[in-house]
Amino acid sequence: MPKILSIDGGGVRGIFPLTILKSIQNDFKEIDFCRDFDVISGTSTGSIIAAGIAFNIELDLLIGLYKKLSENIFTKSTFGLLKSKFEIKKLDSYLKELFKEAKMQDAKTNLIIPTTNIIFSKIKFFKSF
């Protein structure tokens, strides 16, 4: 049976699953998320964390970046059906800094990133395999 690590979204609240994963890593020194899970996936901010894990980015680095940049990325916005809850230009810059030139096929394990185009009601899955 495949083992799937799925990480929920929630903007800056991504610090919670990161802290839990770091605690698991500290308690079980032999754990390697890329080796021990067949698929890693996440939604919204969980997809950033999932990709970070799949590309072997240290959890401490992810936690530090969430703490440092959370106020700059996940800002409050006025309510609107099509308005994002984050600053897209700042998020884009953050992701480029974090992942540099990474390509999905270079992930260290199977990675799935689900996305939704709310305008056309379409779902798309980005996969490393």
Number of C-alpha atoms within 10 A of each C-alpha: 4 7 10 15 16 16 20 18 17 14 17 17 15 22 21 13 16 21 15 11 15 16 11 12 15 11 10 10 8 9 13 12 20 19 11 13 15 15 21 23 23 21 18 18 19 23 23 21 28 27 25 19 24 24 19 15 15 11 17 12 12 20 18 12 14 22 12 11 14 18 12 13 21 21 13 11 11 8 9 8 8 8 10 14 15 18 15 12 10 14 16 12 12 17 13 12 10 16 14 10 8 12 10 19 12 13 19 16 23 20 29 22 20 15 15 12 9 10 8 7 7 9 10 10 11 11 15 17 11
